[in-house]
Structures are given as structure tokens and as C-alpha cells.
């Protein structure tokens, strides 16, 4: 799941970092202390976001479908995905796999 210098986990962490800068979530998705979060904390936030928005079981298939709805600011154009060195045929499932754990 690594392509060059960028990992799928790094893409997810960057998406959370962007959400911290651009959004004001409350409740379970509160980001008020997020600048101090570890990578693990950020991935847990993504899991909570999925569960709150989708009310579905955390599976690779469900999360991949959610991600394709552009729920996080990660690359979504095939050209961008492939330019980063990821396989565009398995990208969504691969990213979902990182989230599901």
C-alpha cells in the first residue's frame, strides 16, 4: 500500500489535517484539539465520521463506497491516483482497508 514517498495513510492524515483547517465539527467529530492528535487519533476520527454519516458497519466495501462519494479530500481522479503511484483499480478498496484497519 505504499507508492513512492506517499502512503495511503499519509493521504488520509492530510485529509484530516485539511478538515481541521477548514471545518468546525461538533459532538463526536469535534476537532477543537485535533492539532495535537497522533496519526492513530486522526484515523479514528475518520472511522467516527464514517459511522456517523453512514450508520453502516465498518467494512471495506461500505467505506470504499463512502469514499467514492468524496467524503474526504483525497485524490479521486484516476490520473491523480496513478500519478501518485497507486493502482486506480484497487485504490478505493485500498484506502478503505487502511480506515477499517
Secondary structure, DSSP 8 states (H G I E B T S, - for coil): -EETTEEHHHHHHHHHHHHHHH----GGG--TTGGG--HHHHHHHHHHHHHHHH-S---HHHHHHHHHTT-S-S--SHHHHHHTT--TTTHHHHHHHHHH-
